[in-house]
Amino acid sequence: MRTYGVYARWDSKSKELPRFRACTTRIRAEIDVEFGFVVNVKGAKNRELTYCIDHPGILDADGTTRAPFKGIVYVKTNDWDFYLGDTIWEPVSDKLGNWRMTLELDGKIVADKTFELHNEENLDNAS
């Protein structure tokens, strides 16, 4: 894992990774805050990397809790940087709590970080 914490707003269609802003696992839940981690994967070109973002209970339009966000990406080169992250949108209330982000390669977790999103103004961002 190269970096984790808060990043500048990210365009998922861009080839560029988001700009790193602050190293932390405690993040104030504000609209459009971008958080996650960047990993460097070596020697795994064309292999599947499975990701999971297990959120604290985001609700869908019907008020049902959504399943964790999961997917697969293919490692593009033998020395590849990959960003896994998310951002906050309205309503903020169902985004508060722990967000666990994991990456698996060949069924083994190779990156794992939990972020605590809060709305308390007097807490610092120390990890």
C-alpha positions, 0 to 999 in steps of 0.5 A: 500500500503506497498511500491511504486517506483523503484524496482530491476529487477523482475522475474514474475515467481518467488514467491519472490517480487522484492526488493524495491529500492526507494520511488518515483513517478517520475522515469527516463525512462531507459531501464529495470527500474522496477517500481510499488507498493506492496500492502498487501491484508487481508481477501480476499482469493480466491477473484478476484483482477482486475488490470489496468496499464494505460500507456501514449500511448505505440505503437504496431508493427503497430504503433497503441496505445495499450489498457491499460494492464488489468487482474485478479489475485486471492488472494492467502491467507488471508494475501497476498502481491502483486506486480503490476508494469512494466518495460521500453523497447525500444523504450523509447519515447512512455513510457514517461508520466504518468502511472496510476496503479490501483487495484480493489476488488469487483468493488472498487479501493483499490490501485491507484498510478500514476508514471511520467516517464521522460527523463530529467537528471536534475530532482530529484526523489522526490515524 
